[in-house]
Amino acid sequence: MAHTVGPATLRRLMRWWPPFRGAGVRVTEIADDWGHVRVRLRFGRLNRNLFGTHFGGSLYAMCDPFWGLMLVHRLGGGYLVWDKAAEIEYVSPGRGDVFAEFMLTEERVAEIREATEGGAKALPWFTCSVVTADGTVVALVRKQVYVRRKREPQPSQPGRTSPDS
């Protein structure tokens, strides 16, 4: 689905995606070139923990898919992109709405293209901060993504027959 829809359509569709809808996550902006995404997590009854602050799983969920989505669109269809690893550090309690921004520069995309030249894999790390409206950092999220160029289909070997013949 992500390959065939534009940023505005995907933003609207993600309002109804169950992990985001249930957690109170809203994608507020996706740049036309997929170089910037902004996300908001509302603070409410359904995403509070026992201490009356944001549930950690919701803080991570608001950051989970974006680096991969951005890379898929910026690199194009000739690449495989998968989540590889993630880390979250809780810095301060969040008791109000929180925000995360993701910025993917053309330099970073070029760096990944160069690293995957010739079929090699790349395992870049990306970082974002989850912050309150006044800029207080609530959490730091790091995400590692697996990126590799798709392999060309191999021609059938001479002398071998295909299952169709």
Summary of the structure (lengths in Angstrom):
residues: 165
radius of gyration: 19.1
end to end distance: 34.6
largest distance: 69.4
contacts: 454
relative contact order: 0.17
helix: 28%
strand: 33%
